[in-house]
Amino acid sequence: MKRSLKIGILGTRGIPNRYGGFEQCAEYLALGLTQRGHEVWVYNSHTHEYQDKKWNGVHIVHCKDPEDKMGTAGQFLYDLNCINDARGRDFDVLLQLGYTSNSIWYWRWPKHCSNIVNMDGLEWKRTKYSSKVQWFLKHAEKWAAIHADALVADSVGIQQYLKEKYNKDSCFIAYGSDVFETPDAGVIDKYNVAPNDYYMLMARMEPENNIEMIIKGYLQSGDNKPLLVVGKTENAFGTYLVDTYGNMPGVRFTGGIYNIEAVNNLRYFSQLYFHGHTVGGTNPSLLEAMGSSALIAAHDNVFNKAVLGDDAFYFSSEQDIAGIIKNVRAKEDYRQYLDNNLKKIRDQYSWPRIVDEYESLMLSCVK
């Protein structure tokens, strides 16, 4: 008979998801593990809009989070507050999603339970960070890799990196996603685009996501279909992009779009979906694009290729992007790409499978 575990999940702003990737992961994992008979506790920021102590059978622990008053430094204190609380909870397993602001407290991690850390991406490579922050993140990565009882890598590239860098084995568990089954062309009308008559990219406005390269390649192609650039532009790099390219013909900055139905329909009806991410493991937005039957052109790197294989176009320069735009035929001509990517989501990246793999790891750690 399978043992029932008491599981803590920290490292996010909390559930239900109102923010991003790790919050979505925590939500799916907490629900799935609870449905499998485990007792799950998720740590939420005290500022989270959901203030009840239970959510769909999942226990919620609200901890003091001074990020709203202190900025990034507050994340470290929030994680410390969560870890201190976890020391008194008698968990069998404590799953930490990410390491950037909690591995510094490794000496406070509970000793009575298995500490599992999802190692996320190569955070220290992000160009938005100063050299001092990058230096710290390298150390934070090392602390997590050395002191965790078990490591999770969400891509084969990260798994290989951890083995080569720290001689540490890790469990490869991908990120999860769903298949988008209900396209509705009417949903995209408000964005003034027509099915298969526009290009799209969706990303945080950071240099390592190659947004400028994609825009330049698009402009170089001379194509008259619009390019939708989806993402908040309030940061310095976003402001620079809008100032530089906002008035260029065809380039449309939509800002952030948080309605998942709208995003999935925009992906589904795009002629090409550009994914320029270079840092990290398995990117959630890439999986969502695959599950939305988007025809994908991705930056040529080990992380993207590990997910997409031969079922995408690849670029490493503006010229590559311009060439892809000029040469891609009707989207339906690439039905094999679309079907293969949907099959990957169903077979490799479905949330039930991801929950099963986390459960197996947790049970093996406790044994």
Secondary structure, DSSP 8 states (H G I E B T S, - for coil): -----EEEEESSS-SS-SS-HHHHHHHHHHHHHHHTT-EEEEEEETT-S---SEETTEEEEEE--THHHHTTHHHHHHHHHHHHHHTTTT-SEEEEE--TTTGGGGGGS-SSSEEEEE--S-GGG-TTS-HHHHHHHHHHHHHHHHH-SEEEESSHHHHHHHHHHH----EE----B-------GGGGGGGT--TTS-EEEE--S-GGGTHHHHHHHHHHHT--S-EEEES---SHHHHHHHHHHTTSTTEEEEE----HHHHHHHHHH-SEEEE---SSSS-HHHHHHHHTT--EEEE-SHHHHHHHTTSSEEESSHHHHHHHHHH---GGGGHHHHHHHHHHHHHTSBHHHHHHHHHHHHHHHH-
